[in-house]
Amino acid sequence: MTKRVVVVGGGFAGLYLAKSLANRSVAVTVIDRNNHHLFQPLLYQIATAALAPGSIASPIRSILNQARNVEVLLAEVIGTDLDANRVRLADGSAVDYDYLVLAPGARHCYFGKPEWEELAPGLKSLEDALEIRRRVLTAFELAEREVDPVARRRLLTFVVIGGGPTGVELAGALAEIRRYALRRDFRRIDSRDASVLLLEGGPRLLPSYPAVLSDRAKEALRHLGVDVRTETMVTGVEPGYVHAADWRIPAATVIWAAGNAASPLLESLGAPQDRQGRVLVGPDCSVPGRPNVFVIGDAAAFEHQPGGTLPGICPVAIQMGQYAAAAIEADLAGKPRRPFRYRDKGQLAVIGRGRGVADIGRFETAGFTAWLLWVFVHIFFLIGFRNRVVVMFEWAWSYLTFQRGARLITGVWRAAGR
């Protein structure tokens, strides 16, 4: 009898698992509440008007349409029944499995302050990116009409909370928008008067990078005019203001890039979790005591070294997805599973135009070389030939003209504090 593998989540981990099992002797069901796979590393470019949403997203069905043994369901999984080998869907139905692979990704973490989310959106989905883009561009539009200089200054102040890769890349992109892309668009304001602040609670930016690259990132941001404040813990967010280190910052637009939490779906497993809600998986990425249930990607807390777990980044998710597929095939072939071994391919971050930092094994660099590496790596991992061509064209056009081609405001939004 053909075994059924149910995959929850169409991100990097779930997608690469499904692709690895394509046209094999198993039936694969991919369940996701969105119909598209999203290239999350470039979400900040949607938020800062560099790319259009369709450039970094592809329908999951289209990606897997050549795999005759794979079906895709648009649905939301709300719980699991491990004893019955079944997942429960939001519409009241259920899907049975022989193997279950949970890759539901992560969400924003506001450290016990969920009320901050409305005022300081995070960046995990296309909807988040479009909301941030709307707020950023609308702030300039409202500033153009504002006659009160104090209110105008608040509208033209942008605060990014969190100095990890997302925060650093967002801050750099916002600084470039005000310096280049919008410089000639307004008559009553000068977009270059806008302020971008990056607040990090820890002692340095990019804490997972070598200290020298953290310093280079800070230097690059300051060259762009970003006000970088480390050891500055945010203690409050209210309409029109951010509280940090006894400092009340007037700011209409606040973006959250400070923390992640695993999907609440994982609680239904009844398995041990870490402080972020990730499941503490075994050496084969399975739930302890449940060898037919895997947790991979951002949802997994996999011990990489004593006292440390693998980060929630794209290469980790891809390798875990491919590994889980190989483990399932080994089971079906009656062979023992090999433990998961992560091959560290390094980390990259970009800081505006022509600047980046790269930490790849013993190779550390910053500046234009790191930026070029970042460009080629991200083009390589994009799903779909069309998306690669479109993104390459948009980046080339933006680099040559200093413009951003997706500066559309959709929906209605009023600036915070108005």
C-alpha positions as CSV (number, residue, x, y, z in Angstrom):
1,M,0.0,0.0,0.0
2,T,1.3,3.4,-0.9
3,K,2.4,5.5,2.1
4,R,1.0,9.0,2.4
5,V,3.3,11.9,3.4
6,V,1.5,15.0,4.6
7,V,3.5,18.2,4.5
8,V,2.2,21.2,6.4
9,G,3.7,24.4,4.9
10,G,4.9,25.4,1.5
11,G,8.0,27.4,2.5
12,F,11.5,26.3,1.7
13,A,11.5,23.3,4.0
14,G,8.1,21.9,2.8
15,L,8.7,22.7,-0.8
16,Y,12.1,21.1,-1.1
17,L,10.8,18.0,0.7
18,A,8.0,17.7,-1.8
19,K,10.3,18.3,-4.7
20,S,12.7,15.6,-3.4
21,L,9.8,13.1,-3.2
22,A,8.4,14.0,-6.6
23,N,7.5,11.0,-8.7
24,R,8.7,8.6,-6.0
25,S,6.6,5.7,-4.6
26,V,4.8,7.7,-2.0
27,A,1.7,10.0,-2.1
28,V,2.5,13.5,-1.0
29,T,-0.1,16.0,0.2
30,V,1.2,19.6,0.7
31,I,-1.2,21.8,2.8
32,D,-0.7,25.5,3.1
33,R,-3.1,28.4,3.9
34,N,-1.5,30.4,1.1
35,N,-1.5,29.2,-2.5
36,H,2.0,30.5,-3.1
37,H,5.6,29.9,-2.1
38,L,7.3,33.1,-0.9
39,F,11.0,33.9,-1.1
40,Q,11.1,35.5,2.3
41,P,14.7,36.8,2.1
42,L,13.5,39.4,-0.4
43,L,10.4,40.5,1.4
44,Y,12.0,43.7,2.5
45,Q,12.4,44.7,-1.1
46,I,8.6,44.5,-1.5
47,A,8.3,46.6,1.6
48,T,10.6,49.2,0.3
49,A,9.2,49.4,-3.2
50,A,12.1,47.8,-5.0
51,L,10.2,44.8,-6.3
52,A,6.6,43.8,-7.1
53,P,5.0,41.0,-5.1
54,G,4.8,38.6,-8.1
55,S,8.6,38.8,-8.5
56,I,9.3,36.7,-5.3
57,A,6.2,34.5,-5.1
58,S,5.1,31.5,-7.2
59,P,2.0,29.3,-7.0
60,I,2.8,26.1,-5.2
61,R,0.7,24.1,-7.7
62,S,2.8,25.5,-10.6
63,I,6.0,24.6,-8.9
64,L,4.9,21.0,-8.3
65,N,2.7,20.4,-11.3
66,Q,5.2,18.0,-12.9
67,A,5.1,15.7,-9.8
68,R,2.2,13.3,-10.5
69,N,2.3,11.9,-6.9
70,V,2.0,15.3,-5.3
71,E,-1.3,17.1,-4.5
72,V,-1.7,20.6,-3.1
73,L,-4.5,21.6,-0.7
74,L,-5.3,25.2,0.1
75,A,-6.3,24.9,3.8
76,E,-5.3,25.8,7.3
77,V,-4.1,23.1,9.7
78,I,-5.2,23.9,13.2
79,G,-4.2,20.7,15.1
80,T,-2.7,17.2,15.1
81,D,-3.8,13.9,16.4
82,L,-0.6,11.9,16.6
83,D,-2.3,8.7,17.9
84,A,-4.8,8.6,15.0
85,N,-2.1,9.8,12.5
86,R,-4.3,12.7,11.4
87,V,-4.2,16.5,11.0
88,R,-7.3,18.7,11.6
89,L,-8.2,21.5,9.3
90,A,-10.0,24.7,10.0
91,D,-13.0,23.8,8.0
92,G,-13.7,20.8,10.3
93,S,-12.3,18.1,8.0
94,A,-9.2,16.0,8.6
95,V,-6.4,14.4,6.5
96,D,-4.8,11.1,7.4
97,Y,-1.1,10.4,7.1
98,D,1.6,7.7,7.4
99,Y,4.3,10.4,7.7
100,L,3.7,13.9,8.9
101,V,6.2,16.7,8.2
102,L,5.5,20.0,10.0
103,A,7.1,23.1,8.4
104,P,4.7,25.9,9.3
105,G,7.4,28.6,9.6
106,A,7.5,31.3,12.2
107,R,5.6,34.5,13.1
108,H,6.4,37.8,14.9
109,C,7.3,37.8,18.5
110,Y,6.6,41.0,20.5
111,F,7.9,39.6,23.8
112,G,4.6,39.7,25.7
113,K,3.4,42.9,24.0
114,P,1.0,41.7,21.3
115,E,-0.7,45.2,21.2
116,W,2.5,46.5,19.6
117,E,1.8,44.6,16.4
118,E,-0.8,47.0,15.0
119,L,1.6,50.0,15.5
120,A,4.8,48.2,14.5
121,P,4.2,45.5,11.9
122,G,6.7,42.8,11.2
123,L,7.7,41.2,8.0
124,K,6.7,37.6,7.4
125,S,4.2,37.7,4.5
126,L,3.3,39.5,1.3
127,E,0.5,41.2,3.3
128,D,3.0,42.5,5.8
129,A,5.3,43.8,3.1
130,L,2.5,45.6,1.3
131,E,1.3,47.1,4.6
132,I,4.8,48.4,5.4
133,R,5.2,49.8,1.9
134,R,1.8,51.5,2.2
135,R,2.9,53.1,5.5
136,V,6.2,54.3,4.3
137,L,5.0,55.9,1.1
138,T,1.9,57.3,2.7
139,A,4.1,59.0,5.3
140,F,5.8,61.0,2.6
141,E,2.5,61.9,1.0
142,L,1.1,63.2,4.3
143,A,4.3,65.1,5.0
144,E,3.9,66.9,1.7
145,R,0.6,68.3,2.9
146,E,1.6,68.9,6.6
147,V,2.1,72.6,7.6
148,D,3.1,72.0,11.2
149,P,6.9,71.4,11.3
150,V,6.7,69.2,14.4
151,A,4.1,66.9,12.9
152,R,6.0,66.9,9.6
153,R,9.1,65.8,11.4
154,R,7.2,62.9,13.0
155,L,5.9,61.8,9.7
156,L,9.4,61.8,8.2
157,T,10.9,59.7,11.0
158,F,11.1,56.0,10.4
159,V,12.1,53.6,13.2
160,V,13.3,50.0,12.6
161,I,13.4,47.9,15.7
162,G,15.9,45.0,15.6
163,G,19.5,44.9,14.3
164,G,19.5,41.4,12.7
165,P,19.7,40.9,8.9
166,T,16.1,42.0,8.3
167,G,16.4,45.2,10.3
168,V,19.8,46.1,8.8
169,E,18.5,45.5,5.2
170,L,15.2,47.4,5.9
171,A,17.1,50.4,7.4
172,G,19.5,50.5,4.5
173,A,16.7,50.4,1.9
174,L,14.7,53.1,3.7
175,A,17.7,55.3,3.7
176,E,18.2,54.9,0.0
177,I,14.5,55.6,-0.7
178,R,14.7,59.0,1.0
179,R,18.2,59.8,-0.5
180,Y,17.6,58.7,-4.1
181,A,14.2,57.3,-5.2
182,L,12.0,60.1,-3.9
183,R,14.4,63.0,-4.2
184,R,12.6,64.7,-7.2
185,D,9.1,63.6,-6.5
186,F,7.9,66.2,-4.0
187,R,7.6,70.0,-4.1
188,R,7.0,71.1,-0.5
189,I,9.4,68.6,1.2
190,D,12.8,67.3,0.6
191,S,12.8,63.5,1.1
192,R,16.4,63.7,2.2
193,D,15.2,65.4,5.4
194,A,13.6,62.1,6.5
195,S,15.3,60.3,9.4
196,V,15.9,56.5,9.7
197,L,16.6,55.1,13.1
198,L,17.8,51.5,13.7
199,L,17.4,50.4,17.3
200,E,19.1,47.3,18.6
201,G,18.8,46.1,22.2
202,G,22.1,44.1,22.1
203,P,25.7,45.4,22.0
204,R,26.1,45.2,18.2
205,L,24.3,44.7,14.9
206,L,24.1,41.3,13.2
207,P,25.0,39.3,16.4
208,S,25.4,36.0,14.5
209,Y,28.2,37.6,12.3
210,P,31.8,38.1,13.3
211,A,32.3,41.4,15.2
212,V,34.4,43.0,12.4
213,L,31.5,42.5,9.9
214,S,29.0,43.9,12.5
215,D,31.2,47.0,12.7
216,R,31.4,47.3,8.9
217,A,27.6,47.0,8.6
218,K,27.2,49.8,11.2
219,E,29.7,51.9,9.3
220,A,27.8,51.3,6.0
221,L,24.5,52.2,7.5
222,R,25.8,55.4,9.0
223,H,27.3,56.3,5.6
224,L,23.8,56.1,4.3
225,G,22.6,58.5,7.0
226,V,21.0,55.9,9.3
227,D,21.0,56.7,13.0
228,V,22.2,53.4,14.6
229,R,21.6,52.9,18.3
230,T,22.8,49.7,19.9
231,E,22.1,48.7,23.6
232,T,18.8,50.6,23.1
233,M,16.0,48.4,24.4
234,V,12.5,49.4,23.2
235,T,10.1,49.6,26.2
236,G,7.0,50.9,24.6
237,V,5.2,51.6,21.3
238,E,2.3,54.0,21.1
239,P,0.6,55.9,18.2
240,G,3.2,58.3,16.9
241,Y,6.0,57.4,19.4
242,V,8.5,54.8,20.4
243,H,10.0,54.6,23.9
244,A,13.5,53.4,24.2
245,A,16.2,53.9,26.8
246,D,14.4,56.8,28.5
247,W,13.9,58.3,25.1
248,R,10.5,59.2,23.5
249,I,11.0,59.2,19.8
250,P,8.3,60.9,17.6
251,A,7.9,58.5,14.7
252,A,4.8,57.9,12.5
253,T,6.2,54.7,10.9
254,V,7.6,51.9,13.0
255,I,8.7,48.5,11.7
256,W,9.4,45.4,13.9
257,A,12.3,43.2,13.1
258,A,13.3,42.1,16.6
259,G,12.0,38.6,17.3
260,N,10.4,35.5,16.0
261,A,8.2,32.8,17.5
262,A,7.3,29.4,16.1
263,S,3.8,28.6,14.9
264,P,1.2,27.9,17.7
265,L,0.3,24.7,15.7
266,L,3.3,23.0,17.3
267,E,1.7,23.1,20.7
268,S,-0.7,20.4,19.6
269,L,2.2,17.9,19.4
270,G,2.7,17.9,23.1
271,A,6.5,17.8,22.5
272,P,9.2,19.7,24.4
273,Q,9.7,23.3,23.0
274,D,12.3,26.0,23.4
275,R,11.6,29.6,24.5
276,Q,10.7,30.5,20.9
277,G,8.1,27.7,20.7
278,R,10.2,25.5,18.4
279,V,10.1,21.8,18.9
280,L,13.2,20.1,20.3
281,V,13.7,17.5,17.6
282,G,16.0,14.5,17.6
283,P,19.1,13.9,15.4
284,D,16.8,12.8,12.6
285,C,14.6,15.9,12.8
286,S,11.7,13.8,14.2
287,V,9.6,14.4,17.3
288,P,11.0,12.3,20.2
289,G,9.0,9.1,20.4
290,R,7.3,9.7,17.1
291,P,9.6,8.6,14.3
292,N,6.9,9.2,11.6
293,V,6.5,12.9,12.6
294,F,9.2,15.4,11.4
295,V,9.5,19.1,12.4
296,I,11.7,21.1,10.1
297,G,12.7,24.6,9.1
298,D,11.9,27.5,11.4
299,A,9.7,25.3,13.6
300,A,12.6,23.0,14.6
301,A,15.1,23.5,17.4
302,F,18.0,21.3,16.2
303,E,21.0,21.2,18.4
304,H,23.9,22.1,16.1
305,Q,26.6,22.5,18.8
306,P,26.5,22.4,22.6
307,G,24.2,25.1,23.8
308,G,23.3,26.3,20.3
309,T,20.6,25.5,17.7
310,L,20.5,26.1,14.0
311,P,19.1,29.5,12.9
312,G,15.9,29.9,11.0
313,I,17.4,30.7,7.6
314,C,16.8,29.5,4.1
315,P,19.8,27.1,3.8
316,V,18.8,25.3,7.0
317,A,15.2,24.9,5.8
318,I,16.2,23.6,2.4
319,Q,18.7,21.0,3.8
320,M,16.2,19.8,6.4
321,G,13.5,19.4,3.8
322,Q,15.9,17.3,1.6
323,Y,17.0,15.3,4.6
324,A,13.5,14.4,5.8
325,A,12.7,13.2,2.3
326,A,15.8,11.0,2.3
327,A,14.9,9.7,5.8
328,I,11.4,8.7,4.6
329,E,12.9,6.9,1.6
330,A,15.3,5.1,3.8
331,D,12.5,3.9,6.0
332,L,10.6,2.6,3.0
333,A,13.7,0.8,1.7
334,G,14.3,-0.8,5.1
335,K,17.5,1.1,5.7
336,P,18.6,3.0,8.8
337,R,18.3,6.8,8.9
338,R,21.5,8.8,9.0
339,P,21.5,11.7,11.4
340,F,21.0,15.2,10.0
341,R,24.2,17.1,9.3
342,Y,24.0,20.7,8.4
343,R,26.5,22.0,5.8
344,D,27.1,25.6,6.7
345,K,27.1,27.7,3.6
346,G,27.6,31.0,5.4
347,Q,25.5,34.1,5.7
348,L,25.0,37.3,3.8
349,A,23.4,40.6,4.4
350,V,23.1,43.7,2.1
351,I,23.2,47.3,3.3
352,G,21.9,49.4,0.5
353,R,23.4,50.0,-2.9
354,G,26.6,48.1,-3.6
355,R,27.3,47.3,0.1
356,G,27.1,44.1,1.9
357,V,28.7,41.7,4.4
358,A,29.5,38.1,3.8
359,D,30.6,35.4,6.3
360,I,31.3,32.2,4.4
361,G,33.5,29.7,6.3
362,R,36.8,31.4,6.8
363,F,36.0,33.9,4.1
364,E,34.8,37.2,5.5
365,T,34.4,40.3,3.4
366,A,32.3,43.5,3.2
367,G,31.5,46.1,0.6
368,F,30.9,45.6,-3.2
369,T,32.2,42.0,-3.3
370,A,29.8,40.9,-0.5
371,W,27.0,42.7,-2.3
372,L,27.7,40.9,-5.6
373,L,27.8,37.5,-3.7
374,W,24.4,38.4,-2.1
375,V,22.9,39.2,-5.6
376,F,24.0,36.0,-7.2
377,V,23.0,33.8,-4.3
378,H,19.5,35.2,-4.1
379,I,19.0,35.0,-7.8
380,F,20.1,31.3,-7.6
381,F,17.6,30.4,-4.9
382,L,14.7,32.2,-6.4
383,I,12.0,29.8,-7.6
384,G,11.2,30.0,-11.3
385,F,13.1,31.3,-14.4
386,R,10.7,34.1,-14.9
387,N,11.2,35.5,-11.4
388,R,14.9,35.3,-11.8
389,V,14.8,37.3,-15.0
390,V,12.4,39.9,-13.6
391,V,14.4,40.4,-10.4
392,M,17.7,40.7,-12.3
393,F,16.1,43.3,-14.6
394,E,14.6,45.3,-11.8
395,W,17.8,45.3,-9.8
396,A,19.8,46.4,-12.9
397,W,17.4,49.2,-13.6
398,S,17.4,50.3,-10.0
399,Y,21.2,50.2,-9.8
400,L,21.6,52.3,-13.0
401,T,18.8,54.8,-12.4
402,F,18.6,55.0,-8.6
403,Q,14.8,54.4,-8.9
404,R,12.3,52.0,-7.4
405,G,9.6,50.7,-9.7
406,A,6.9,49.5,-7.3
407,R,6.0,52.7,-5.6
408,L,2.3,52.1,-5.5
409,I,0.0,52.8,-2.5
410,T,-2.9,50.4,-2.3
411,G,-5.7,50.4,0.2
412,V,-6.2,53.2,2.8
413,W,-4.0,54.0,5.7
414,R,-3.6,57.0,8.0
415,A,-0.3,57.7,9.6
416,A,0.1,56.7,13.3
417,G,-0.6,59.6,15.6
418,R,-2.8,61.4,13.2
